[in-house]
């Protein structure tokens, strides 16, 4: 495995005055009300059910794996958070971990053939986070402005190293025009609900806007979704800079039988 130069770790979710102003300048979302006991993503026969636990991402995933359950993906949360009021039914879970991970090279860098992606920083427990070179799609290698989104990654823990890879339940997506500057707004990718860089972002409808938080170094970061801090506009923030050992809210996806 190839390490990265160790820099002073950034404070997760630290917001500069410039970024705060940019957030406040986002146009408001148009939402509709909905009633119910659980947050069910639109057009899905499933519901997001908070567990009442706050755990690190690794502890949350391993616990749910043992229970035969899974965490909501970034897409699951995005459907609840944006364009509806369903988030109100589960508001106490936020900020919440997703079962989606963003893997990206250092700012303006690229993925290298045969080299694992090693997160630029160890987590607070001293674990190194790695994305296996074998799981990097060929089309992502040697190209700038590319990131990788993976749902339901396979997990292997070797001592103080956490290795993520594409497993039987995983979905891996190569993201073109991956955002290089943390805090930038982009156009939402419909498959992953991650924002991508576009030239005409200010002309986009509010519902197509998302903002990405990332680190400058290489990242192997589970995504976090939130709604607090800056009013409802926070519902469009996609966090790929949170330290993996932070105890965020945990929910599970409960599949519902469709009505006949």
C-alpha positions in Angstrom: 0.0 0.0 0.0 1.2 3.5 -0.8 0.9 6.1 1.9 0.2 9.7 1.5 2.1 12.6 3.0 0.7 13.2 6.5 -0.7 16.8 6.8 -2.3 18.4 9.8 -5.9 17.0 9.8 -8.7 19.5 9.0 -11.5 20.0 11.4 -14.5 18.2 10.0 -17.3 20.5 8.9 -15.4 23.7 9.6 -17.0 26.3 7.4 -15.3 29.5 6.2 -17.2 32.8 6.0 -17.0 32.5 2.2 -18.5 29.1 2.2 -21.2 30.2 4.6 -22.1 33.1 2.4 -22.3 30.8 -0.6 -24.6 28.5 1.3 -26.9 31.3 2.2 -27.0 32.5 -1.4 -28.5 29.2 -2.6 -32.1 29.5 -3.8 -34.7 28.0 -1.5 -36.1 24.5 -2.1 -39.6 23.9 -3.1 -41.1 21.3 -0.8 -44.3 19.5 -0.2 -45.7 18.2 3.1 -46.3 14.5 3.8 -47.5 12.7 6.8 -46.4 9.3 8.2 -44.5 7.6 10.9 -41.4 6.8 8.8 -39.5 8.5 6.1 -40.1 6.6 2.8 -38.1 7.7 -0.2 -40.4 8.6 -3.1 -41.1 5.8 -5.6 -39.6 3.2 -3.3 -41.2 0.4 -1.3 -38.8 1.0 1.7 -38.6 3.2 4.7 -35.7 4.8 6.6 -35.9 3.8 10.2 -33.6 5.4 12.8 -32.0 2.9 15.2 -31.5 5.4 18.0 -27.7 4.8 17.9 -24.8 7.1 17.3 -21.8 5.2 16.2 -18.7 5.4 14.0 -19.3 4.4 10.5 -17.4 1.1 10.9 -19.2 0.1 14.1 -22.5 1.0 12.5 -21.9 -1.0 9.3 -20.6 -4.1 11.2 -23.5 -4.0 13.6 -26.1 -3.8 10.9 -24.3 -6.5 8.9 -24.6 -8.8 11.9 -28.3 -8.0 12.1 -28.8 -8.7 8.4 -29.8 -5.0 7.9 -28.3 -2.2 5.8 -27.9 1.5 6.2 -29.6 3.9 3.7 -27.5 5.0 0.8 -26.8 8.6 -0.2 -29.6 8.2 -2.8 -32.1 7.0 -0.1 -31.4 10.0 2.1 -31.4 12.5 -0.8 -34.9 11.4 -1.8 -36.1 12.2 1.7 -34.1 15.4 2.2 -34.6 17.2 -1.1 -38.0 17.9 -2.6 -40.1 16.7 0.4 -40.7 17.3 4.0 -40.3 13.6 4.9 -37.0 14.4 6.7 -39.1 15.9 9.5 -40.2 12.4 10.5 -36.6 11.2 11.2 -34.9 14.6 12.0 -33.3 13.3 15.2 -31.1 10.9 13.2 -29.1 13.7 11.5 -26.3 14.2 10.9 -26.4 10.6 9.7 -24.0 8.1 8.1 -24.9 6.6 4.7 -23.8 3.3 3.2 -22.2 5.2 0.4 -18.5 6.0 0.1 -16.7 8.5 -2.0 -13.2 7.6 -3.1 -11.1 10.3 -4.7 -7.4 11.2 -5.4 -5.8 14.3 -4.0 -6.9 17.6 -5.4 -6.3 17.7 -9.2 -4.7 14.2 -8.9 -5.6 10.9 -10.5 -6.0 7.2 -9.7 -2.9 5.1 -10.4 -3.0 1.5 -11.8 -2.2 -1.1 -9.2 -2.1 1.4 -6.3 -4.5 1.4 -3.4 -6.1 4.7 -2.6 -5.1 5.5 1.0 -6.9 8.3 2.8 -4.7 11.2 3.6 -5.5 11.0 7.3 -5.9 8.3 9.8 -9.1 8.4 11.8 -9.3 9.4 15.5 -8.7 5.7 16.5 -5.5 5.6 14.5 -7.0 3.5 11.6 -5.8 3.9 8.1 -8.5 3.8 5.5 -7.8 2.1 2.1 -9.7 1.5 -1.1 -8.4 -1.6 -2.9 -6.6 -1.1 -6.2 -8.4 -4.1 -7.5 -11.8 -2.3 -7.2 -10.8 0.8 -9.2 -12.5 0.6 -12.5 -10.1 0.7 -15.5 -11.9 3.8 -16.9 -11.1 5.7 -13.8 -7.3 5.2 -13.9 -4.9 7.9 -15.1 -7.5 10.6 -15.6 -7.9 13.8 -13.8 -11.3 15.1 -12.5 -12.5 11.6 -11.7 -14.0 10.1 -8.4 -15.5 6.8 -7.4 -18.9 6.3 -5.6 -19.6 3.0 -4.1 -22.7 1.7 -2.3 -22.5 -1.1 0.2 -18.8 -1.6 0.0 -17.2 -4.8 1.3 -15.2 -4.3 4.5 -12.0 -6.0 5.7 -10.2 -5.0 8.9 -6.5 -5.9 9.3 -5.2 -4.6 12.5 -5.3 -0.8 12.2 -6.2 -0.8 8.5 -9.7 -0.7 7.2 -9.9 -1.9 3.6 -12.9 -1.2 1.5 -13.6 -2.9 -1.8 -16.3 -3.8 -4.3 -18.2 -6.8 -3.0 -21.1 -8.9 -4.2 -23.7 -6.3 -2.9 -21.7 -3.3 -4.1 -22.5 -0.8 -6.8 -19.5 1.1 -8.2 -19.9 4.3 -10.2 -17.2 6.4 -11.9 -17.9 10.1 -11.5 -16.7 12.4 -14.3 -16.1 16.1 -13.5 -15.5 15.4 -9.8 -15.4 18.5 -7.8 -11.9 19.6 -6.7 -12.6 22.4 -4.3 -14.4 21.7 -1.1 -17.7 23.6 -0.6 -18.4 24.0 -4.3 -21.9 23.6 -5.7 -22.5 21.3 -8.7 -25.3 19.6 -10.6 -26.6 16.5 -8.9 -25.7 13.2 -10.6 -29.1 11.3 -10.7 -27.5 7.9 -10.2 -25.5 8.7 -7.0 -26.9 12.1 -5.9 -23.4 13.5 -5.7 -22.8 16.9 -7.2 -20.5 17.2 -10.2 -18.8 20.3 -11.6 -20.6 22.2 -14.3 -19.9 25.6 -15.8 -23.5 27.0 -15.6 -24.3 26.0 -12.0 -26.0 29.3 -11.2 -28.5 28.6 -13.9 -29.6 25.3 -12.4 -32.9 24.8 -10.7 -32.5 24.6 -6.9 -33.6 21.0 -6.9 -30.6 20.1 -9.1 -28.0 21.8 -6.9 -25.9 20.0 -4.3 -22.8 21.1 -2.5 -19.8 18.8 -1.8 -17.5 18.9 1.2 -14.2 17.0 0.6 -10.6 17.1 1.8 -7.7 18.3 -0.4 -5.8 15.0 0.0 -6.9 11.6 -1.1 -10.2 10.5 0.5 -11.8 7.2 1.4 -14.8 8.8 3.1 -18.3 7.5 3.9 -20.9 10.1 3.0 -22.8 12.1 5.7 -26.1 13.8 5.2 -27.4 16.6 7.5 -30.0 19.2 7.8 -29.0 21.4 10.7 -26.7 24.4 11.0 -27.7 26.7 8.1 -31.5 26.2 7.9 -33.1 23.9 5.3 -30.4 24.7 2.8 -28.2 22.2 4.6 -30.3 19.4 3.2 -28.4 19.7 -0.1 -24.9 19.3 1.5 -23.1 16.1 0.7 -20.3 15.5 3.3 -17.3 13.6 2.1 -14.9 15.1 4.6 -16.2 13.7 8.0 -13.7 11.6 10.0 -14.8 8.0 9.9 -14.8 7.5 13.6 -17.2 10.3 14.5 -20.4 9.1 16.1 -23.1 10.1 13.7 -26.7 9.0 13.6 -27.5 5.5 12.3 -30.6 4.3 10.5 -31.6 1.2 8.6 -33.7 0.6 5.5 -36.8 -1.5 6.1 -38.4 -3.0 3.0 -42.1 -2.8 2.9 -44.4 -5.1 1.0 -46.2 -3.2 -1.8 -49.9 -2.9 -1.4 -51.9 -5.2 -3.7 
